[in-house]
Protein backbone atom coordinates (compact mmCIF):
# COMPACT_ATOMS: atom_id res chain seq x y z
CA UNK A 1 0.00 0.00 0.00
CA UNK A 2 1.19 3.51 -0.78
CA UNK A 3 2.95 5.39 2.02
CA UNK A 4 0.52 7.46 4.07
CA UNK A 5 -2.45 5.19 3.30
CA UNK A 6 -4.02 2.78 5.79
CA UNK A 7 -6.40 -0.15 5.53
CA UNK A 8 -9.29 0.08 7.97
CA UNK A 9 -12.55 -1.81 8.42
CA UNK A 10 -15.62 0.21 7.39
CA UNK A 11 -17.18 -0.27 10.84
CA UNK A 12 -14.22 1.44 12.54
CA UNK A 13 -15.12 4.84 11.13
CA UNK A 14 -18.80 4.51 10.17
CA UNK A 15 -22.14 4.10 11.90
CA UNK A 16 -23.93 1.16 10.29
CA UNK A 17 -27.63 0.44 10.83
CA UNK A 18 -30.40 -1.59 9.26
CA UNK A 19 -33.40 0.21 7.79
CA UNK A 20 -36.83 0.49 9.37
CA UNK A 21 -39.69 -2.01 8.96
CA UNK A 22 -42.99 -0.31 8.19
CA UNK A 23 -45.79 -0.12 5.65
CA UNK A 24 -45.37 2.48 2.95
CA UNK A 25 -48.16 5.03 2.55
CA UNK A 26 -48.93 7.48 -0.25
CA UNK A 27 -50.50 10.01 2.10
CA UNK A 28 -48.08 12.50 3.66
CA UNK A 29 -48.30 11.00 7.14
CA UNK A 30 -44.64 11.17 8.15
CA UNK A 31 -41.13 11.12 6.67
CA UNK A 32 -40.33 9.75 3.25
CA UNK A 33 -39.73 5.98 3.25
CA UNK A 34 -36.79 5.15 0.96
CA UNK A 35 -36.86 1.59 -0.43
CA UNK A 36 -34.60 -0.39 -2.76
CA UNK A 37 -37.12 0.03 -5.58
CA UNK A 38 -37.00 3.82 -5.26
CA UNK A 39 -33.35 3.83 -6.37
CA UNK A 40 -33.30 3.52 -10.14
CA UNK A 41 -30.24 4.05 -12.35
CA UNK A 42 -28.37 5.78 -9.53
CA UNK A 43 -31.16 8.29 -8.95
CA UNK A 44 -34.14 8.82 -6.66
CA UNK A 45 -37.30 10.61 -7.73
CA UNK A 46 -38.19 11.93 -4.29
CA UNK A 47 -41.67 12.94 -5.41
CA UNK A 48 -42.43 9.25 -5.97
CA UNK A 49 -41.01 8.00 -2.65
CA UNK A 50 -43.85 7.07 -0.25
CA UNK A 51 -44.23 8.05 3.40
CA UNK A 52 -44.42 6.05 6.62
CA UNK A 53 -45.57 6.40 10.21
CA UNK A 54 -42.72 6.19 12.72
CA UNK A 55 -42.00 7.02 16.36
CA UNK A 56 -39.67 9.87 17.25
CA UNK A 57 -37.10 7.41 18.63
CA UNK A 58 -37.09 5.23 15.49
CA UNK A 59 -37.09 8.31 13.30
CA UNK A 60 -33.82 9.47 14.85
CA UNK A 61 -32.31 6.00 14.49
CA UNK A 62 -33.24 5.34 10.87
CA UNK A 63 -33.21 8.82 9.29
CA UNK A 64 -30.88 9.44 6.35
CA UNK A 65 -28.94 12.62 5.72
CA UNK A 66 -26.76 14.09 2.99
CA UNK A 67 -23.51 12.12 2.88
CA UNK A 68 -25.03 8.84 4.05
CA UNK A 69 -24.63 5.78 1.84
CA UNK A 70 -27.34 3.13 1.67
CA UNK A 71 -26.84 -0.47 0.52
CA UNK A 72 -29.22 -3.08 -0.84
CA UNK A 73 -28.77 -6.10 1.40
CA UNK A 74 -30.83 -8.76 -0.37
CA UNK A 75 -32.15 -9.85 -3.74
CA UNK A 76 -30.76 -9.20 -7.21
CA UNK A 77 -29.38 -5.76 -6.24
CA UNK A 78 -27.42 -7.01 -3.19
CA UNK A 79 -24.40 -4.80 -2.58
CA UNK A 80 -25.56 -1.93 -4.77
CA UNK A 81 -24.91 1.39 -3.06
CA UNK A 82 -26.37 4.88 -3.33
CA UNK A 83 -24.87 8.10 -2.01
CA UNK A 84 -27.45 10.45 -0.52
CA UNK A 85 -26.65 13.83 -2.08
CA UNK A 86 -29.97 15.33 -1.06
CA UNK A 87 -32.82 14.11 1.09
CA UNK A 88 -36.06 15.52 2.41
CA UNK A 89 -37.11 14.19 5.81
CA UNK A 90 -36.45 10.49 5.10
CA UNK A 91 -35.91 7.11 6.74
CA UNK A 92 -34.60 4.04 4.92
CA UNK A 93 -36.54 0.79 4.67
CA UNK A 94 -35.59 -2.58 6.13
CA UNK A 95 -33.99 -4.05 3.01
CA UNK A 96 -31.42 -1.27 3.07
CA UNK A 97 -28.36 -0.82 5.29
CA UNK A 98 -27.44 2.76 6.15
CA UNK A 99 -23.79 3.76 6.48
CA UNK A 100 -22.92 7.16 8.00
CA UNK A 101 -19.16 7.75 7.61
CA UNK A 102 -17.12 9.89 10.02
CA UNK A 103 -16.35 12.93 7.87
CA UNK A 104 -13.19 13.62 9.86
CA UNK A 105 -11.76 10.38 8.49
CA UNK A 106 -13.31 9.88 5.07
CA UNK A 107 -15.14 11.82 2.38
CA UNK A 108 -18.45 10.15 1.55
CA UNK A 109 -17.87 10.73 -2.16
CA UNK A 110 -14.47 9.01 -1.93
CA UNK A 111 -15.95 6.07 -0.05
CA UNK A 112 -18.78 5.76 -2.56
CA UNK A 113 -16.25 5.49 -5.38
CA UNK A 114 -14.71 2.48 -3.66
CA UNK A 115 -18.12 0.81 -3.68
CA UNK A 116 -17.98 0.87 -7.48
CA UNK A 117 -14.67 -1.02 -7.79
CA UNK A 118 -14.30 -4.63 -8.90
CA UNK A 119 -12.42 -5.28 -5.63
CA UNK A 120 -15.49 -4.24 -3.63
CA UNK A 121 -17.76 -6.48 -5.73
CA UNK A 122 -15.44 -9.41 -5.14
CA UNK A 123 -15.94 -8.88 -1.40
CA UNK A 124 -19.71 -8.78 -1.92
CA UNK A 125 -19.62 -11.99 -3.96
CA UNK A 126 -17.68 -13.77 -1.22
CA UNK A 127 -19.98 -12.35 1.44
CA UNK A 128 -23.12 -13.66 -0.22
CA UNK A 129 -21.88 -17.19 -0.95
CA UNK A 130 -24.20 -19.76 0.53
CA UNK A 131 -26.93 -17.23 1.30
CA UNK A 132 -30.33 -18.51 0.15
CA UNK A 133 -31.37 -15.17 -1.37
CA UNK A 134 -28.01 -13.49 -1.87
CA UNK A 135 -28.21 -11.68 1.46
CA UNK A 136 -25.46 -9.41 2.77
CA UNK A 137 -25.58 -8.24 6.36
CA UNK A 138 -24.33 -5.30 8.40
CA UNK A 139 -21.67 -7.39 10.17
CA UNK A 140 -20.05 -8.37 6.87
CA UNK A 141 -20.31 -4.81 5.63
CA UNK A 142 -18.68 -3.44 8.81
CA UNK A 143 -15.72 -5.82 8.34
CA UNK A 144 -15.09 -4.62 4.78
CA UNK A 145 -11.46 -3.36 4.45
CA UNK A 146 -11.24 0.15 2.98
CA UNK A 147 -8.00 1.71 1.68
CA UNK A 148 -7.81 5.24 3.13
CA UNK A 149 -5.39 8.01 2.12
CA UNK A 150 -5.32 11.37 3.96
CA UNK A 151 -8.42 13.55 3.48
CA UNK A 152 -6.62 15.95 1.15
CA UNK A 153 -5.62 13.09 -1.15
CA UNK A 154 -9.18 11.72 -1.02
CA UNK A 155 -10.50 15.06 -2.24
CA UNK A 156 -7.92 15.17 -5.04
CA UNK A 157 -8.82 11.66 -6.20
CA UNK A 158 -12.54 12.52 -6.18
CA UNK A 159 -11.91 15.65 -8.25
CA UNK A 160 -9.77 13.79 -10.82
CA UNK A 161 -12.23 10.92 -11.16
CA UNK A 162 -15.26 13.21 -11.32
CA UNK A 163 -13.71 15.02 -14.29
CA UNK A 164 -12.69 11.77 -16.00
CA UNK A 165 -16.07 10.12 -15.39
CA UNK A 166 -17.88 13.14 -16.76
CA UNK A 167 -16.06 12.63 -20.05
CA UNK A 168 -16.75 8.89 -19.96
CA UNK A 169 -20.43 9.56 -19.29
CA UNK A 170 -20.65 11.78 -22.36
CA UNK A 171 -18.90 9.14 -24.45
CA UNK A 172 -21.21 6.45 -23.11
CA UNK A 173 -24.29 8.58 -23.83
CA UNK A 174 -23.15 9.07 -27.44
CA UNK A 175 -22.33 5.37 -27.80
CA UNK A 176 -25.71 4.32 -26.40
CA UNK A 177 -27.38 6.64 -28.90
CA UNK A 178 -25.39 4.90 -31.64
CA UNK A 179 -26.51 1.54 -30.26
CA UNK A 180 -30.16 2.63 -30.37
CA UNK A 181 -29.69 3.71 -33.99
CA UNK A 182 -27.95 0.44 -34.84
CA UNK A 183 -30.79 -1.58 -33.38
CA UNK A 184 -33.25 0.35 -35.53
CA UNK A 185 -31.34 -0.54 -38.70
CA UNK A 186 -32.66 -4.10 -38.95
CA UNK A 187 -36.38 -3.44 -38.31
CA UNK A 188 -36.18 -0.42 -40.60
CA UNK A 189 -34.78 -2.58 -43.39
CA UNK A 190 -37.38 -5.29 -42.80
CA UNK A 191 -40.14 -2.68 -42.85
CA UNK A 192 -38.93 -1.41 -46.21
CA UNK A 193 -38.89 -4.93 -47.68
CA UNK A 194 -42.43 -5.72 -46.59
CA UNK A 195 -43.82 -2.37 -47.74
CA UNK A 196 -43.62 -3.66 -51.31
CA UNK A 197 -46.30 -6.36 -51.06
CA UNK A 198 -48.49 -5.63 -54.09
CA UNK A 199 -49.75 -8.83 -55.66
CA UNK A 200 -49.00 -11.01 -52.65
CA UNK A 201 -51.66 -13.55 -51.76
CA UNK A 202 -53.57 -13.03 -48.53
CA UNK A 203 -53.96 -16.39 -46.78
CA UNK A 204 -54.83 -17.59 -43.30
CA UNK A 205 -52.16 -19.25 -41.19
CA UNK A 206 -54.30 -22.42 -41.23
CA UNK A 207 -53.98 -22.41 -45.04
CA UNK A 208 -50.19 -22.40 -44.98
CA UNK A 209 -49.55 -24.72 -42.04
CA UNK A 210 -50.83 -26.56 -38.98
CA UNK A 211 -50.85 -24.90 -35.54
CA UNK A 212 -50.09 -26.77 -32.31
CA UNK A 213 -50.35 -25.69 -28.70
CA UNK A 214 -47.67 -26.50 -26.14
CA UNK A 215 -48.32 -28.12 -22.74
CA UNK A 216 -50.03 -26.07 -20.05
CA UNK A 217 -47.59 -27.06 -17.30
CA UNK A 218 -43.88 -27.04 -16.53
CA UNK A 219 -41.90 -30.22 -15.81
CA UNK A 220 -39.04 -30.53 -13.37
CA UNK A 221 -35.94 -29.46 -15.26
CA UNK A 222 -32.47 -31.00 -15.04
CA UNK A 223 -28.95 -30.14 -16.23
CA UNK A 224 -28.78 -32.62 -19.14
CA UNK A 225 -31.21 -34.24 -21.53
CA UNK A 226 -33.65 -33.09 -24.22
CA UNK A 227 -34.14 -29.33 -24.30
CA UNK A 228 -37.11 -27.70 -22.60
CA UNK A 229 -37.78 -24.72 -24.82
CA UNK A 230 -39.24 -21.81 -22.85
CA UNK A 231 -40.51 -18.52 -24.25
CA UNK A 232 -37.48 -16.71 -22.82
CA UNK A 233 -35.40 -18.57 -25.45
CA UNK A 234 -37.10 -16.70 -28.30
CA UNK A 235 -35.09 -13.61 -29.23
CA UNK A 236 -36.10 -11.73 -32.41
CA UNK A 237 -36.39 -14.74 -34.68
CA UNK A 238 -33.64 -16.75 -33.05
CA UNK A 239 -33.49 -19.43 -30.38
CA UNK A 240 -30.91 -18.63 -27.72
CA UNK A 241 -29.80 -21.96 -26.30
CA UNK A 242 -28.17 -20.32 -23.30
CA UNK A 243 -31.64 -19.66 -21.96
CA UNK A 244 -32.88 -23.26 -22.22
CA UNK A 245 -33.26 -26.02 -19.65
CA UNK A 246 -33.50 -29.80 -19.95
CA UNK A 247 -35.94 -32.59 -19.07
CA UNK A 248 -35.75 -36.32 -18.42
CA UNK A 249 -36.55 -38.79 -21.19
CA UNK A 250 -39.72 -39.72 -19.31
CA UNK A 251 -40.95 -36.12 -19.18
CA UNK A 252 -39.87 -35.58 -22.80
CA UNK A 253 -42.25 -38.35 -23.86
CA UNK A 254 -45.09 -36.69 -21.92
CA UNK A 255 -44.36 -33.17 -23.18
CA UNK A 256 -44.23 -34.22 -26.85
CA UNK A 257 -47.56 -36.09 -26.94
CA UNK A 258 -49.22 -33.18 -28.74
CA UNK A 259 -46.26 -32.40 -30.98
CA UNK A 260 -42.52 -33.01 -31.10
CA UNK A 261 -40.77 -30.01 -32.67
CA UNK A 262 -38.89 -30.70 -35.89
CA UNK A 263 -36.32 -28.75 -37.89
CA UNK A 264 -38.13 -25.99 -39.78
CA UNK A 265 -40.98 -25.66 -37.31
CA UNK A 266 -41.77 -22.12 -36.22
CA UNK A 267 -42.32 -21.59 -32.48
CA UNK A 268 -43.90 -18.49 -30.97
CA UNK A 269 -45.07 -17.05 -27.66
CA UNK A 270 -48.79 -16.49 -27.19
CA UNK A 271 -48.56 -15.07 -23.65
CA UNK A 272 -46.37 -12.43 -21.97
CA UNK A 273 -43.52 -12.15 -24.53
CA UNK A 274 -45.90 -11.48 -27.40
CA UNK A 275 -44.37 -11.00 -30.82
CA UNK A 276 -41.38 -13.27 -30.18
CA UNK A 277 -40.75 -16.12 -32.60
CA UNK A 278 -38.02 -18.59 -33.51
CA UNK A 279 -37.12 -21.33 -35.97
CA UNK A 280 -36.23 -24.87 -34.84
CA UNK A 281 -32.78 -25.69 -36.31
CA UNK A 282 -31.45 -29.05 -37.48
CA UNK A 283 -30.47 -31.44 -34.71
CA UNK A 284 -32.40 -29.76 -31.88
CA UNK A 285 -34.30 -32.33 -29.81
CA UNK A 286 -36.70 -30.37 -27.67
CA UNK A 287 -40.18 -30.04 -26.23
CA UNK A 288 -42.33 -26.93 -25.98
CA UNK A 289 -42.73 -24.98 -22.76
CA UNK A 290 -45.81 -23.25 -21.43
CA UNK A 291 -47.28 -20.34 -23.37
CA UNK A 292 -45.60 -21.50 -26.55
CA UNK A 293 -47.21 -22.51 -29.83
CA UNK A 294 -45.82 -24.14 -32.97
CA UNK A 295 -46.56 -23.77 -36.69
CA UNK A 296 -45.61 -26.63 -39.04
CA UNK A 297 -45.68 -25.05 -42.46
CA UNK A 298 -46.49 -26.40 -45.90
CA UNK A 299 -43.17 -25.48 -47.49
CA UNK A 300 -44.65 -25.75 -50.97
CA UNK A 301 -46.55 -22.56 -50.10
CA UNK A 302 -44.31 -20.69 -47.66
CA UNK A 303 -40.78 -21.24 -46.40
CA UNK A 304 -40.21 -21.23 -42.62
CA UNK A 305 -37.55 -18.53 -42.94
CA UNK A 306 -39.97 -16.25 -44.77
CA UNK A 307 -42.73 -16.93 -42.24
CA UNK A 308 -40.41 -15.94 -39.36
CA UNK A 309 -39.40 -12.78 -41.22
CA UNK A 310 -43.03 -11.90 -41.90
CA UNK A 311 -43.91 -12.59 -38.26
CA UNK A 312 -41.30 -10.01 -37.20
CA UNK A 313 -42.40 -7.46 -39.78
CA UNK A 314 -43.98 -4.23 -38.50
CA UNK A 315 -47.24 -5.15 -40.23
CA UNK A 316 -47.74 -8.49 -38.50
CA UNK A 317 -46.42 -7.17 -35.18
CA UNK A 318 -48.98 -4.36 -35.37
CA UNK A 319 -51.70 -6.94 -36.11
CA UNK A 320 -50.61 -8.93 -33.03
CA UNK A 321 -50.83 -5.81 -30.85
CA UNK A 322 -54.35 -5.15 -32.07
CA UNK A 323 -55.27 -8.80 -31.44
CA UNK A 324 -53.86 -8.87 -27.91
CA UNK A 325 -56.26 -9.80 -25.13
CA UNK A 326 -55.46 -7.75 -22.04
CA UNK A 327 -55.48 -9.85 -18.87
CA UNK A 328 -55.35 -9.11 -15.17
CA UNK A 329 -51.93 -10.77 -14.87
CA UNK A 330 -50.65 -11.37 -18.42
CA UNK A 331 -51.51 -10.27 -21.94
CA UNK A 332 -52.07 -12.96 -24.58
CA UNK A 333 -53.12 -13.71 -28.10
CA UNK A 334 -55.77 -16.39 -28.55
CA UNK A 335 -54.15 -19.67 -29.60
CA UNK A 336 -57.62 -20.72 -30.77
CA UNK A 337 -57.89 -17.71 -33.10
CA UNK A 338 -54.25 -17.83 -34.23
CA UNK A 339 -54.88 -20.17 -37.22
CA UNK A 340 -57.28 -17.54 -38.59
CA UNK A 341 -54.70 -14.75 -38.50
CA UNK A 342 -53.83 -13.47 -42.01
CA UNK A 343 -50.43 -13.68 -43.66
CA UNK A 344 -49.34 -12.11 -46.95
CA UNK A 345 -47.54 -14.68 -49.12
CA UNK A 346 -45.50 -13.80 -52.23
CA UNK A 347 -44.39 -16.37 -54.82
CA UNK A 348 -41.68 -18.77 -53.59
CA UNK A 349 -39.04 -17.12 -55.80
CA UNK A 350 -39.79 -13.74 -54.20
CA UNK A 351 -39.68 -15.34 -50.75
CA UNK A 352 -36.13 -16.54 -51.47
CA UNK A 353 -35.00 -13.05 -52.49
CA UNK A 354 -36.58 -11.55 -49.37
CA UNK A 355 -34.85 -14.11 -47.14
CA UNK A 356 -31.48 -13.20 -48.73
CA UNK A 357 -32.15 -9.47 -48.24
CA UNK A 358 -33.09 -9.96 -44.60
CA UNK A 359 -30.02 -12.13 -43.99
CA UNK A 360 -27.89 -9.29 -45.36
CA UNK A 361 -29.62 -6.70 -43.18
CA UNK A 362 -29.16 -8.91 -40.11
CA UNK A 363 -25.48 -9.53 -40.86
CA UNK A 364 -24.78 -5.82 -41.25
CA UNK A 365 -26.88 -4.99 -38.20
CA UNK A 366 -25.14 -7.62 -36.03
CA UNK A 367 -21.74 -6.27 -37.08
CA UNK A 368 -22.67 -2.71 -36.15
CA UNK A 369 -24.21 -3.73 -32.82
CA UNK A 370 -21.17 -5.86 -31.97
CA UNK A 371 -18.81 -2.94 -32.55
CA UNK A 372 -20.94 -0.55 -30.49
CA UNK A 373 -21.24 -3.04 -27.62
CA UNK A 374 -17.45 -3.49 -27.71
CA UNK A 375 -17.08 0.29 -27.41
CA UNK A 376 -19.39 0.33 -24.38
CA UNK A 377 -17.34 -2.45 -22.81
CA UNK A 378 -14.14 -0.49 -23.48
CA UNK A 379 -15.62 2.51 -21.66
CA UNK A 380 -16.65 0.31 -18.71
CA UNK A 381 -13.16 -1.24 -18.61
CA UNK A 382 -11.55 2.20 -18.68
CA UNK A 383 -13.72 3.31 -15.78
CA UNK A 384 -12.69 0.28 -13.74
CA UNK A 385 -9.05 0.84 -14.67
CA UNK A 386 -9.21 4.41 -13.33
CA UNK A 387 -10.87 3.21 -10.13
CA UNK A 388 -8.24 0.51 -9.66
CA UNK A 389 -5.44 3.03 -10.09
CA UNK A 390 -7.14 5.45 -7.72
CA UNK A 391 -7.39 2.94 -4.87
CA UNK A 392 -3.89 1.61 -5.51
CA UNK A 393 -2.54 5.14 -5.01
CA UNK A 394 -1.43 5.34 -8.65
CA UNK A 395 -3.75 8.08 -9.94
CA UNK A 396 -1.83 11.12 -11.14
Buried (B, 14 or more C-beta within 10 A) or exposed (E): EEEEBEEBEBBEBBEBBBBBEBEBEEEEEBBBBBBBBBBEEEEBEEEEBBBBBBEEEBBEBBBBEEBBBBBBBBEEBBBBBBBBEEBEEBBBBBBBBBBBBEEEBBBBBBBBBBBBBEBBBEBBEEBBEEEEEBBBBBEBBBEBEBBBBEBEBBBBBBEBBEEBBEEBEEBBEEBBEBBEEBBEBBBEBBBEBBEEBEEBEEBEBEBBBBBBBBBEEBBEBEEEBBBBBBBBBBBBBBBEEEEBBBBBEEBBEEBBEEBBBEEBBBBBBBBBBBBBBBBBEEEBEBBBBBBBBBBBBEBEBBBBBBBBBBBBBBBBBEBBEEBBEEEEEEBBBEBEEBBEBEBBBBEEEBBBEBBEBBEEBBEBBEEBBEEBEEBBEEBEEBBBEBBBBBBEBEBE
